[in-house]
Amino acid sequence: MITAQPYTPKEIMTIMAAREIKNGDIVFSGTGISMLAAMAAKNINAPESVIFFETGAIDSLLEELPFAVADPRIMYWAASNSRLTDSFATMQNKITGEKVIAILGAAQIDINGNLNTTCIGDYFSPEIRFSGSGGGCDVASFVPRCIAFMQHEKRKFVKKLDYLTSPGQLGGSNSRREAGLRPGGVSAVVTNLGVMRFDKDSGRMYLDKFYPGITPEKILENTEFKMDVSKATQADPPTKTELKILREDCDPQRLILGR
């Protein structure tokens, strides 16, 4: 019998992602749970991190959780309100670029961390058409570390992407470097079941942490490709302090966490 946890899947995903962010990191954040994770890190474990958005706001006060990156609250007490081009220049800068960590979502991911946010099915006659790359391909190409948020299902963790939108380790090993891309791409995958990382030599995904109440076997059952789980350990659950700050300071209106 599985004991009910004192937190929701969204809450543990948010906290796990927040723990990936360190003091001094420059966090490129999107909308939704990625924004909440960035705010949680700022309020819990990385107070000296800097959050910036594709709409140009850098280091905003973020007293309330904005609905989206175009929400005017994004601009409140920002150190700078600039342009999309300046946001991407921050990623490519030789000094600041090395400190950037981005938070992305995707419809599909493969064993090498390549992402699909374009379509399900044939590109010219898709079953589902998504919004496409946006800045995702640029982020995955330039940023040294990316966190990918995913629901852990076989249809999302696939042997072969229906469309490669954003590069991870491409074919593995040295293929990313051989393609002319800087080192980087997805470094951690945070799901509702656990946290995955990538082997430095092969570029292949492996299970790093499984959540309390979840087994490595359950994660494999929900993954289409074979993944190494031999090094996996149980994740430390969210602490009472982390949950209190997340619920009361970051999302008191439950806009992302739900009710």
Helices and strands as residue ranges (DSSP letters): H 9-19, E 26-28, H 33-44, E 50-52, E 57-58, G 72-75, E 80-81, H 84-92, G 96-99, E 100-105, E 108-109, E 115-116, E 119-122, E 125-129, H 136-142, E 145-149, H 175-178, E 186-190, E 194-198, E 205-210, H 216-221, E 233-234, H 240-245, I 246-250
